[in-house]
Amino acid sequence: MTMINLHNGRLTADFLTTGDLYELSADSIMINQLNGNPLDGSLNQIWLRLYTTDGIKSTPLIGSNSASYLTVTDNALLWDGSFQQVNYQVRFVLGKENCWFWQVFLQGNGETADLICGQDLGNAAKGAVQSNEAYVSQYIDHKVVDTAQGPLLVSRQNQPQDG
């Protein structure tokens, strides 16, 4: 299977040619929980929601389930498209310190919009993640923290306690 590979330090991001995330890993730790595939795409997604007088309209921005056009550069993936007269670009790039960034740029005519980002979390050795997803995922805690830049979702893997 042909992959798009980005690598920086300990972090590796493998994408399918459809733009769906296949695997995100750091050393031997698999960060996502399920590998994307050409038929279903990926559990990872960014949704654009527009608030209109007719209600909320939404669309996926990345991967095979979107209407976006994918461009691959040496150090980033770019998805471009338009939805309800709002132009968008999504940029995925690996940071310098074993981190990754999803950047979304919107251009419209004063529409009210927001974004929803979903990422499945494995956060364990690849063998553990792929052999028992339910066991691994029960030890991940999530907390929303208010910051000066807006809300931040923080996820942490807890180790199971013996006894």
Secondary structure, DSSP 8 states (H G I E B T S, - for coil): --EEEEEETTEEEEEETTS-EEEEEETTEE-SSS--BTTTB-S-EEEEEEEETTEEEEEE-SSTTS--EEEE-SSEEEEEEEETTEEEEEEEEE-TTS-EEEEEEEE-SS-EEEEEEE-----EEHHHHHH-HHHHHTTEEEEEEEETTEEEEEEEE------
